Amino acid sequence: MKKAILIVGILFFGLEAHARMTAETIVKNAFDYWRGKACVSTIIMTVHRPDWERVMTIKTWTRGESDSLFVITRPAKDKGNGTLKIDKGMWMYNPKVNRVIKLPPSMMSQGWQGSDFSNNDLAKSDSLIKDYVHTLEDTKIDQGKKIYFIKSMPKPEAPVIWGMIKLVVREDNILLSEEFFDEDLKAVKIMTAWDIQMAGDKLFPLKWKMQKSDAKDEYTQFVYEKIDFKKSLSKNIFTRTNLKNPGI
């Protein structure tokens, strides 16, 4: 009897570990697919509020898991404003004052250029992979493709602000949504992706929206005007010198 219970226990914990490993793999694969090895894109960003709307065009470069550069190209009054992320460091540049400012860790969660996307969101930070434990909660089939529902909880002492993140990922590694919860597990905002089309040699959502949970008329939308996934990009792109003069 004891032997049978032991075998059942081993099987249970083995399955639980397998499910956890699978969830971690799904999240890692989705993150890697989202970023690609390297990418250059042009994005139209619309920040919508009940009584105003702001539209900007952004040129972006990303490389690997942690390097990214974002520079506004339009409108003229905002042209040249940019953000650079290298590993765990992040810097901002404002051409009007001609200064590069290093952002403290506390600023990583702040909205970029007044949008609903934080600096971390925009940089596609790998904190989700490193600082959270992922659990596969459910699966379903939608239009012939398996959809994974994953709950991500912060590791003990992890330097994060979200008390929980919930992700929906399609079996072909496309991230469909990412919902963020505060320390009391109250929903704060949700990012959704749609308009999935071929971008080069792979499928990719060309439209993304970050929506506040308690204010349905407040959101930020990204529309990819152009996206080019590459095998690599020069490290010289991701420098503070290039942040000031990216040649846009």
C-alpha positions in Angstrom: 0.0 0.0 0.0 2.8 2.4 1.0 4.6 1.5 -2.2 1.5 2.3 -4.3 1.1 5.7 -2.5 4.7 6.5 -3.1 4.5 5.6 -6.8 1.3 7.8 -7.1 3.1 10.6 -5.3 6.1 10.4 -7.6 3.9 10.4 -10.7 1.9 13.4 -9.4 5.0 15.5 -8.7 6.6 14.3 -11.9 3.5 15.5 -13.9 3.5 18.8 -11.9 7.1 19.4 -12.7 6.5 18.5 -16.3 3.6 20.9 -16.5 5.7 23.7 -14.9 8.6 23.0 -17.3 6.2 23.1 -20.2 4.8 26.4 -19.1 8.3 27.8 -18.7 9.2 26.6 -22.2 6.0 28.1 -23.7 6.7 31.5 -22.1 10.4 31.4 -23.2 9.5 30.4 -26.7 6.9 33.1 -27.0 9.3 35.7 -25.7 12.0 34.6 -28.1 9.5 34.5 -31.0 8.3 38.0 -30.2 11.7 39.6 -30.1 13.4 37.4 -32.7 17.2 37.3 -32.9 17.2 40.9 -34.0 14.5 43.2 -35.4 14.1 46.6 -37.0 10.6 48.1 -37.1 8.5 51.2 -37.6 5.5 51.6 -35.3 2.6 54.0 -35.2 1.8 54.5 -31.5 -1.6 56.1 -30.6 -2.2 57.1 -27.0 -5.9 57.5 -26.5 -7.7 59.3 -23.6 -11.3 60.3 -23.3 -10.6 64.0 -24.2 -7.5 63.8 -26.3 -5.4 61.6 -28.6 -1.7 61.6 -29.4 0.0 59.8 -32.4 3.7 59.2 -32.8 5.9 57.2 -35.2 8.7 55.2 -33.6 11.7 53.5 -35.1 12.8 50.5 -33.1 15.8 48.2 -33.0 16.1 45.1 -30.8 18.8 42.4 -30.4 18.8 39.3 -28.3 17.1 39.2 -25.0 18.0 42.6 -23.5 19.2 45.2 -26.1 16.7 47.7 -27.6 16.6 51.2 -29.0 13.4 53.3 -29.6 13.5 56.7 -31.2 10.5 58.9 -32.1 10.6 60.1 -35.7 7.3 62.0 -35.9 5.8 64.5 -35.0 8.6 67.0 -35.5 8.2 68.4 -31.9 9.0 65.0 -30.5 11.6 63.8 -33.1 14.8 62.4 -31.6 13.4 61.5 -28.2 14.6 58.0 -27.5 15.2 55.2 -25.0 18.1 52.7 -25.0 18.2 49.5 -23.0 21.4 47.5 -22.7 21.2 44.5 -20.4 19.8 45.8 -17.2 20.6 49.5 -17.8 18.2 52.0 -19.5 18.9 55.6 -20.7 16.6 58.3 -22.2 17.6 61.1 -24.5 15.8 64.4 -25.0 17.2 66.5 -27.9 15.8 69.7 -26.5 18.1 69.6 -23.5 20.7 67.5 -25.3 21.1 65.1 -22.3 21.3 61.4 -21.9 19.8 60.4 -18.5 20.2 57.0 -16.9 16.9 55.7 -15.6 16.8 54.3 -12.1 15.2 50.8 -11.6 12.0 52.5 -10.2 11.5 54.2 -13.6 11.4 51.0 -15.6 7.7 50.5 -14.7 6.7 54.0 -15.7 4.8 54.7 -18.9 6.9 55.5 -21.9 6.2 58.9 -23.4 2.9 59.1 -21.4 1.7 55.8 -22.9 0.2 52.7 -21.2 3.3 50.7 -22.2 6.0 50.9 -19.6 9.7 51.1 -20.3 9.9 47.4 -19.5 6.9 46.6 -21.8 8.5 48.5 -24.7 11.9 46.9 -24.2 10.3 43.5 -24.1 12.1 42.9 -20.8 13.2 39.4 -20.0 12.1 39.9 -16.4 9.0 37.8 -17.1 11.3 34.8 -17.8 13.8 35.3 -15.0 11.7 36.6 -12.2 8.5 34.5 -12.4 7.3 30.9 -11.9 5.0 29.8 -14.7 2.1 27.4 -14.4 0.0 26.0 -17.2 -3.6 26.5 -16.1 -5.6 25.4 -19.1 -5.6 24.7 -22.8 -8.2 24.9 -25.6 -8.5 24.6 -29.3 -9.4 27.7 -31.3 -9.6 27.7 -35.1 -7.6 24.5 -35.2 -4.8 25.7 -33.0 -4.0 24.9 -29.4 -4.1 27.9 -27.0 -2.2 27.9 -23.7 -3.4 29.8 -20.6 -0.5 30.5 -18.2 -0.3 32.0 -14.8 3.0 33.6 -13.8 3.7 34.4 -10.1 6.8 36.3 -8.9 9.7 34.4 -7.3 10.4 35.2 -3.7 12.3 38.4 -3.4 12.1 39.1 -7.1 12.5 42.8 -7.8 9.1 43.1 -9.7 6.0 45.2 -9.3 3.4 42.8 -10.6 1.8 40.3 -8.2 0.7 38.1 -11.0 0.8 38.0 -14.8 -1.6 35.9 -17.0 -0.6 35.0 -20.5 -2.5 33.5 -23.5 -0.1 31.9 -26.0 -0.9 30.1 -29.3 0.8 26.9 -30.1 2.9 28.6 -32.8 4.5 30.8 -30.1 2.3 33.9 -30.8 1.5 35.9 -27.7 -2.2 36.7 -27.8 -2.6 38.6 -24.5 -0.7 39.5 -21.3 -2.7 40.7 -18.3 -1.0 42.4 -15.3 -2.2 42.3 -11.7 -1.0 44.3 -8.7 0.2 42.9 -5.3 -3.4 42.4 -4.2 -4.0 40.4 -7.5 -6.3 43.1 -8.8 -6.2 43.5 -12.6 -4.4 46.7 -13.7 -4.0 46.4 -17.5 -4.1 44.0 -20.3 -2.1 43.8 -23.6 -3.8 42.1 -26.5 -2.5 41.3 -30.0 -4.3 40.7 -33.3 -4.1 41.1 -37.1 -1.7 38.2 -37.4 0.0 38.3 -40.8 3.2 37.2 -42.4 6.1 39.5 -41.5 9.0 38.3 -43.6 9.2 34.6 -43.1 7.0 34.3 -40.0 3.5 35.1 -38.7 3.4 38.1 -36.4 0.6 40.3 -34.8 0.7 43.7 -36.4 -1.6 45.4 -33.9 -1.1 45.5 -30.1 -3.2 47.3 -27.5 -2.5 48.1 -23.8 -5.8 48.7 -22.1 -6.3 49.9 -18.6 -8.6 47.5 -16.6 -10.5 50.3 -14.8 -10.7 52.8 -17.7 -12.0 51.3 -20.9 -11.5 54.5 -22.8 -7.8 54.8 -21.9 -5.4 52.7 -24.0 -2.3 52.8 -26.2 -2.3 51.0 -29.5 0.7 50.0 -31.6 0.4 49.3 -35.3 3.5 47.9 -37.0 3.9 49.9 -40.2 7.1 47.9 -41.1 8.9 45.0 -39.4 12.0 43.3 -40.5 13.4 40.3 -38.5 17.1 39.9 -38.9 19.8 37.3 -38.0 21.8 40.0 -36.2 22.4 43.7 -35.7 25.6 45.6 -35.0 26.4 46.3 -31.3 27.2 49.8 -32.4 23.5 50.5 -32.7 23.0 50.0 -29.0 25.2 52.7 -27.7 24.5 56.0 -25.9 26.2 57.8 -28.8 23.8 56.3 -31.3 20.9 57.1 -28.9 21.7 60.8 -29.5 22.3 60.4 -33.2 20.6 57.3 -34.7 20.6 58.6 -38.2 16.8 58.8 -38.6 
